Amino acid sequence: MNGKLSTLAIALGTALALPTLALADNATVTQTGSFNKGVVLQNHNTNANASIDVKGDRNDDYINQWDNGTVRTTVKVINGNDNKAVVEQSRSGGNSTITITQSRNRNDAFASQWEANGSQIGIKQLRSDNKAVVEQVRSAGDQAWVNQTGQMGDAYVNQYRTRDALAVINDSGERNDSVIEQNNSSNVNAFITQSGYKGDAYINQYKSTGSTASITDSGKYDNGVIDQWNVSNSNASIVQGGGHKNDATISQTGTWRGNSDRLHASIIQSGSHNKAVTEQTGYSNDSNIIQSGLGNDAYNSQAGIGNDSYISQGGGYNTAVVTQVGFNLDSSVTQNGWANRAQVVQSGLNHNSTVTQTGNFNNAYVNQH
């Protein structure tokens, strides 16, 4: 996913020629028809505004704003297919914005902001087979929004070395595919919302403090993954629902520095072939898995000190497995109907385990050593 969209971004940036050229504080390019190319370059201005309006198909547009004050960029495509838009802002003043709106099908958008505090990127794509790539680097207080409607949309947001940043992907369509990466950052938030069909959502937060990752997925072939590595005071949540195959994994690795990890993981599923996995290492972490309906299966693994695990399933082929290693660990498994099976293994000192089962083929195994 990442490689595909990154290749797209590079291809878009290198493929554009330089016919319609404007160098000024305010630049406007209007295109009507097909196979047009528009380029706006704005450098070393106090403030700069750039706007490109497109009506037609197969148009390529490129805007580069470098070392300016506050900048504003708008690219708008009306009733057009196969259009490409690339916008780059570097070393701009605070509160700079990029807005890209593309209608129809097979449109590509790439937006990048470097060293632009308090800036925003908004990409809105309508219809089908659209692709969006957003990049924000070395800044604070940035926001990135991607809204896609239709089928076969791809969205990728990368925020690197940012602080107090927000990334949001809203995808309502059929063959959803969304990725957010936030690395070497602090107090960052990532939200992915999908509805419909194949789903597929991934959030990666690496070396981040005070971060939040959330995936809400309603669709048929749901799939959600949250990976938080070398993080502290962070939260992860996957809520699926809507039914069918479901699938959710949360992996959290703490910093192991003092007693400051405090990681929170939660998976809530409902309907069909559910499967949930949570993995945590560090101090003072907690994991919650709540499932209901049909296939079930919940797995939790924790290593560290003062960690809590809770699994509550519902009806179906339930299976709950909890593995905890360390000190002062708590586990609670509550199952309801059908084929139930619970296994809890705790290694170390001062552990507590509670298993409550009701209905059908119950089987419980607890090992503390």
TORVO-795539 format. One record per residue (C-alpha): residue in one letter; z, x, y. Coordinates in steps of 0.05 Angstrom, whole numbers, plus 5000, padded with zeros to 4 digits. Layout:
REM TORVO-795539
AZXY;...
This chain:
REM TORVO-795539
M500050005000;N502250535050;G496551005034;K491350455038;L493550225107;S494550935133;T487551115112;L485150485148;A488650705212;I485551405210;A478651115195;L479150635253;G481151175302;T475551655283;A469951155275;L469650915347;A464451185396;L465151195472;P460150725506;T463850235551;L468650715586;A473950575640;L478751065673;A483450715722;D490350395732;N487349715713;A481749665662;T478349045634;V472849025582;T469448375562;Q464948355502;T460447795477;G456247845414;S456348325357;F456649085344;N459749235412;K464449825423;G469649865478;V473950455498;V479350505552;L482851165568;Q488651165617;N492551805629;H497652045681;N498151385718;T504351085749;N503150425715;A497050215674;N494249575647;A488549505597;S485248875571;I479548765522;D476848065509;V472047985451;K467747405428;G463547565367;D463247965303;R463648695282;N466248965348;D470349605352;D475449725408;Y479850315425;I485250395479;N489051035491;Q494551065543;W498051735550;D503451995597;N503651385641;G509250965670;T510150255644;V503650045609;R500949375585;T495449285534;T492148655509;V486548585458;K484147885444;V478847685394;I476446965396;N472346675340;G470447345310;N470047665242;D470248395219;N473048655285;K477249285293;A482449445346;V486150105355;V491450185410;E495450815422;Q501050915474;S504451595480;R509951835527;S509851195566;G515250905610;G520150395584;N518449675568;S511149805551;T507449285509;I501649225461;T499048535444;I493348435394;T490747745375;Q485147675324;S482247025298;R477846895238;N477047365179;R477048105158;N479948375223;D483749035227;A489049235278;F492649885289;A497949975343;S502050605357;Q507550765407;W510651465413;E516551625458;A516550945493;N523550655498;G524549905500;S517349765482;Q514149205442;I508249125395;G505848435376;I500048315328;K497647615311;Q492147515259;L489346845239;R485446645177;S484247115118;D483547835094;N486548145156;K490248815160;A495549055209;V498749735218;V504449865268;E507650525284;Q513450675331;V516251385335;R521851745373;S524351175416;A530050685427;G530349925432;D523249805406;Q520749165374;A514949055327;W512348365308;V506748205259;N504647485246;Q499247345195;T496546685170;G491446575116;Q489846935052;M489847665031;G493547945090;D496448655091;A501848865140;Y505349535148;V510549735200;N513350445206;Q518950615254;Y521151345253;R526951665290;T528451025327;R534850715352;D536649975361;A529749785337;L527149135306;A521349025258;V519048335237;I513348115191;N511747375183;D506547235131;S504546535113;G498746545065;E496846644993;R496347374972;N501947655015;D503348395019;S508348685068;V511849365079;I516949605130;E519450315133;Q525050555180;N527051275170;N531851745205;S534151175249;S540450815271;N542150085283;V535349845261;N533549165232;A527848965186;F525848255168;I520148015123;T518647285114;Q513247055066;S511146385040;G506146244987;Y502846524924;K503047254903;G508347504951;D510448244948;A515148535000;Y518249225007;I523249505058;N525150235058;Q530750505103;Y532151255095;K537651645130;S539551035172;T546250815199;G548250095215;S541749805188;T539849115163;A534248945114;S532348235096;I526747925054;T525847175049;D520346995000;S518146304978;G512346334932;K509846354861;Y509547084840;D515347314885;N517148044886;G522148364933;V524849074938;I529749374988;D531150114984;Q536550415028;W537851155016;N543051605049;V545451025092;S552150765117;N554750105146;S548349765124;N546449085096;A541048855048;S539248145029;I533647834988;V533047074986;Q527146834945;G526946104922;G521045634915;G520045834843;H516246194798;K516646894771;N521447174823;D523747904819;A528548264865;T531448964868;I536349274917;S537950014914;Q543250304962;T545551024964;G551251205011;T552351845049;W558652015009;R561752255075;G569152055078;N570151315068;S564551075113;D559050805068;R560650055069;L554149795040;H552949055028;A547648794980;S546048064964;I540647744921;I540046984918;Q534546704874;S533046004849;G527845764801;S523546014743;H523546714712;N528847044757;K530847764751;A535548134798;V537748864800;T542649194847;E544549924848;Q549850234893;T553150914900;G558551104950;Y564950814980;S567150104995;N560749764974;D559649054949;S554148704912;N552847964902;I547647654856;I547046894852;Q541546594808;S540045904783;G534745644736;L531045874674;G529746614658;N535546924697;D537847644682;A542348024730;Y544048764728;N548949124773;S550549864773;Q555850174819;A558650874824;G564051074873;I570750844900;G572950144920;N566549774901;D565949024884;S560848654842;Y559847914834;I554647564791;S553946804785;Q548046544746;G547045804729;G542745494675;G537545834631;Y537146454588;N542746794628;T544447524618;A549247914663;V550548654657;V555349044701;T556449794698;Q561650104744;V563950824747;G569551084793;F576150834821;N578750154844;L572749754821;D572448984815;S567648574774;S566947814767;V561647474725;T560946714725;Q555646394681;N554245674666;G549545384613;W544845574556;A544346244522;N549446624566;R551347344553;A555847784595;Q557248534589;V561848924634;V563149664626;Q568050014674;S569650744672;G575251064711;L581850814739;N584750164768;H579249674750;N579148914748;S574348474709;T573747724705;V568647354662;T568146594663;Q562946254618;T561645514603;G556645214556;N552145394497;F551546074464;N556746454506;N558147184491;A562647644532;Y563948384524;V568648784570;N569949524562;Q574849894608;H576250624597;
